[in-house]
Amino acid sequence: MTWGAAVRQGCKELLFGAPAPLVAANFRRLGLLALALALLLWSAPAGRLSWEEGRAWDRVRSAQDRLAALRASMGIASPKEEDPYGTGLIGREWSSLTTTLGSLPAKRTSTDPVWAVLFLRWFDELGLRAGDRVLFLSSASFPGLLLSGLVAAEERGLETLLLASLGASTWGANVPEFPLPVILSELRRSGHVAAKAHFYTLGGDDERGLGLPGEGIVLLRAAAEAEDVPLCLPEDVEAVIEAKMNVLRAFQPRLVVQIGGSRANLGAETSAFDLPPGLLRPSRVAREGDGVIVRALAEGFPVLHLLNLKELARREGIPFDGVPRRKGPGRWLVPRAAGAVILFLLFLIRYRRWEVRP
């Protein structure tokens, strides 16, 4: 007997080898099981975008097109092999604005507009609604994540406040003619974002420009001045931390978004570097360390910690260094699949092939 014939024979015996009333009951059970599994998979958010999520995705992609076209017109576009999807947000391997080493695949991953969708879902997880406040603490290392976060926040109608450092790791916003203040100015001019930084720091060691060449510091000072954003130049890193904490306490955000590896944001204590990427709630983390995010957690503020992008992308169902596609992240597929398996096992336990009659 062939394999196909064996399967058909088994199915026939499974259903029709039972008494007629039991056959009918089994058909009903199988139908209900099929319907339940279909609803379970259909209701999974992975892949499908809501109207708001689709708008955010499109708005990020449109902003990237604008930046890429502008850089091309200035003769400073990234090579195709470095920025294959034309985001305009991939910098150079090295420049006078570079602070540390970074990963090109991670920088490409950070430009995927799907992060805007994920930001909206994080906001939903915290129950954020129009008018709620979000504080963005960002370095210039991941301008793609900053763009997605600001777009998502503005789509939701959240009130935002941005504190940013201007030095960038390799492949970040480190093009001398196109630093973060220029990027943000252009995005406001084109209507893609409304946010303007409350103040900048220079970045680099201690966020005071230590380690940056003099040429880079001059360029960053000029860029901040041209955008008319104050440049915070404290005497040491502790003063930077205190300046940011003062803003945080006055602003009282519902969420603190931390992007990149700013020295003041992370602090020097190793415990801060051990924090997992993603959404951190105050009750679930150790309250030790000297950086802004650890202090924010200790004072009861949730933190969205965006670093270690490879791990975060894997956990949230975003392809690492993959082709951007207009769909949502797939982080709910595994739990949904597990739920389907459990449902099927419960069905098998209840399933009756025979019934005994006196």
N, C-alpha and C positions, 0 to 999 in steps of 0.2 A: 504494500500500500504506500502511495506517495505521501509526502509530508502534508500537502494541501488536502488530500482526501482524509488523512487522519484527523486533521483539525476540523473538517466539516462533520465527520462522523462523531467526534467528541462533542461538538456543539449540539448536534442532533440529539445525542444521548443525554446531554446535560439538561436540555429543555424538555424534549418530548418523551424521554424515558420516565418522566414523572406523571402522576395523575393529572387529569385535565385542570382541576381547580388550582393545583400547585403551579402548573405551566402558566396559567393566566396571572397568578400572583407574582411569579418570577419575571414575567414580561413587564409587569408594572414596576417591580423593583429595579429592573435594568433600565427602564425608561427614566425613572426618577434619578438613578445614579448618573446616567448620561446627562440629564438636565442640570444636575448639581455641579458636575465637573465642568460643563460648558459655562455655567454662570460664574464659577470660581475663576476660570481662565479669562473670561470676557471682562470681568470686573477688575483684573489686574491693571494698574496704571502704567506699567512699563510699556513703552512704545507709543502709547496714545497721549496726545497733548490736549489739554483743555484749551478753551479760547484764549484765556489769559496767558497760558504757557506758550502757545503758538505765537502770540504777539511779542512776548519777551524774546523768544528764539529769533524771530524775524528782525526784531529791533537790534539785537546784538550783531547779527550777520550784516545788516545794513550799515551799522557803525563801522564794522571791519572793512567793508567795501569802500567806505568813505576814506578811512585812514590809509588803506592800501593805495587808492588812487592819488591821494595827496603825496604820499611818499614817492610814488612813481614819478609824479610831476616835478618833485624836488631832486630827482636823480639819486634817491637814497633807499630804494626798495630793496628788500631782502632777496637773495637768490632763491630761485624756485625750489631748489633742493632743501633749503632751510625753512621756507614758509610756503609749502606746496599748495595751501588752500587760500592764499592771498588774504591773510587776516590783517596785515599791516602792524601786527603786535609782536613780531619776533625781532629782537634786536641783533646785536653783534656778539661775536664770541668774546671780543675784548675791546675796550675803549677807555677813555679817560673818566667815564662815569661808572665803571665796573668796580664792584666791591669784593665779590667772592665768586667762586665757581658755581655754575648751575648746570642743569641737565636740559639739553635741547629737546628730547622727547617729552619731558615734563612741561616745558614751556609750550610746546605745540598742543599738548593735551589741555593745558589751561585755557587755550583760545577757543575750545569747542563751545558753541552757544548752548549746549545742553546743560552747562553749569547754571545758566539763568533759570532753567526749568527746575533744577535741583534746589537752587536758592528759594524759589517759591514754595517748594515742598518742605524745606526746612522751616520757612516762615509759618506754614500751615501746622507743622508739628508743634510749634511754640504758641500757636493761636494768635499770631500777629494780624492786626487789622489796620485799615487806613487810619493814619494819624499816630500810630505807634512809632516809637523812636528807635533807630538803629545807629550805633556808632561803628564806623569803619576805621580800623587801624591797618594801614597797608604800607608795605615797601613798594618800590618800583619794579620788583623782580617778576611779578605776575600781573601785568596790566590787563591780561585777558580775564582773570578772575575778578579783578576790581570792576571792569566794565560789566561783566555779567551780574555781579552783585548789585551795582548801582541801578542797572536797568530793571532787575527784578524788584528791588525796593521801590523804585519810582512807579512801576506798573501796579504795585500793590497800594500805592498811595502812602508809603511810610515816610516819616521825616528822618532825613539822614544827616549825619555830620561826619566829615572825613578829616583824619589826621594822617599824613603820609610822609614817608621818608623818600628822598629822591635818588639815592644811590641804588644801583641794581646789580644783581648777579648776572653772569653771562647769559646772553640771549634774552634778557629782560628789556626794560625801557632804558637802554643804555646807548642809544644812537645820539651822538652829541647834538645834532640838529633837530632831534625829535625826542626830548626827555619827557617825563611824565607831565609837567605843566603844559607843554605844547599839546600833548595828546588830549588832556582834559579840556583845554581851551577850544580845540577843534571840535570835540564832541559836544560841547555846549553850543558852539556856533552853528553846528549842523542840526541841533535839536535832539540829539540822541540821548543825552543826559543833561540834567540841570545842576548837578552837584558841583560845588566849588570847595576846595580844601579850606578848613578853618585855619590851619597853619601847616608848614612843612618843616621837616628837619633835613639835614644834609645826608643822613645815612652813613654807611661805613662804620668803622669801629666807634662805639659809644654814641652813634647817631650824630656825631659832631664833625663828620667829614674826615676823621682820622684814617689814614691809609689811602685816601684819594689824592691824586696828583693836583697840584695847584691849578692847572688848566681846567680840570673837571669841576673844582669848587667854584671857579669864576663862572663857568657855564651854568651851573645850577643856581647860583645866586642871581644871575641875570634872568634865567627862566622864571624863577619865582617872582622877581620884581616885575617882569613883563606881564605876568598874570595877575599882579596886584594881590598876592597872597603873602602874609607875613612869614618870615623865616625864623624859626626858633633856634637860637644859638646859646644854649646854656653852658655852664662851666664844666659840667660832668654828666655822666649818664644818669645818675640819681636825680639830677635836676630835670632831665628829659622825662623820666618816669613820673616824677611829681607833677610836671606840667600836664602830662596826658591824664593822670589820675584826677587832677583838678577839673579838667574838662569833662571827664566821664561822670564824676560826682554831680557836677552842675547840670549835665544833660540828662542824667537818669534814663539811660536807654533800656528798652526791653531785651535787647540783644547787642552783644559786642562781636563784631566780625574781625578776625585777625588774619591777615593775608601776608604770607612770606615769613622771613626770618629776622625781622627788625630786632636789634639788640635790646632796646628798651622794652619792646613788647614781650619778648621771651625771657629776658633777664639772664643772669649768669649761672643760676642754680641749675644743675643737671635735671632736677625733677621736672622743670618746665619742658625740657627737650624730650622727656619721656611721655608727655601727654599724648594720647592718641589723636590723630586728626579727626575732624568732624565736629559734631555738636556735643559740647560739654556742658553738663549741668552742675551747678555748685555742689550738690549733695553727693556727687559720684566721683569726685577727684580729691587728691591730697591737696591740702591748703598750705603748701610750702613753696617758697621761691620768692624772688625779688622783682620779677617783671610785671608788666601791666596786666597781662591776662591772668596770671596766678592771683594777683591782688584783686582783680575784678571778680574772679570766681569766689575768693574768700569773702567778698563783700556782697555776694548773692546775685551777681549778674551772670546769666548764661553766656557762653562764649562759643562762637563758631570758628574753630581753629583749622585754617587751611594751609597745611604744610604737608610734606611727605606725600606728594600728589599720586605717586604710583600706588601706594597702599590705599589712599582715599578713593581713587578711581576704581580700583578693584572691588572695594567694599560697597561702593554705591552703584556698581553696574555700568560704569562709563568706560568704553574702550580706551586703553592707554595707547597714546600715539596713533589713534585710529582715524578713519575718515569721518568728519562731522556729518551727521545725518539728522534730519528734522524729526526727531522722535525723543521720547523721554528716556531717562536712565532705567536700567533693568534690575535695580536692587530688590524688587519685590518678587522676582521670578522664583527664587529658591524657596522662600517661605510658602508661596502659593503652590509650588510643586509638592512640597512636603505635606501641605494640607490636603492636596488631591490624593496622595498616597495613603494618608491616614484615613481619609474618607472611604477609599476603596477597600482597605483592610477591614474597616468596620462593617462594610457591606458584606464582605466574604464571611465574617463571623455570623452575621444574621441570615445569610443566604441558605435556603433549604432546597435540596435537590429531590429528596424523597419525603414522603410522609407515611407513617405507619398507621394502618387501619386494623381494627380488631376483626 
